Amino acid sequence: MNRNWIFGLLIAAVSISALVFIIKGNINMAVLFMTAIFALSNGFRAISFKEKGFVKEAKWMKGMSILFAVLFFVVLFLLIF
C-alpha cells in the first residue's frame, strides 16, 4: 500500500476519534487525539517537503512533529495519572 494512503487513513481515523470524543464531551481525550493529528500531519509534511527538496522546511516540520509527539505523551501521562 502506498505511504500516502497509510498516512491518510491514519490521520482520518485519529480525526474521527477526536471528533467522537468532542461530541461525547470528553475534551481530555479529544485533546490527546488532536495532538496525535498534529504530530502525524507534520511528520507527513516533513517527509513530503524533504522529497521535494525543501530541506529547511522539512527540518522545521520534523521539529514540530517531534514537539507534538512529546506533547502527546505528556497529555497521555496526565490522563493516566
Secondary structure, 3 states (H helix, E strand, C coil): CCHHHHHHHHHHHHHHHHHHHHHHCCHHHHHHHHHHHHHHHHHHHHHHHHHHCCHHHHHHHHHHHHHHHHHHHHHHHHHHC
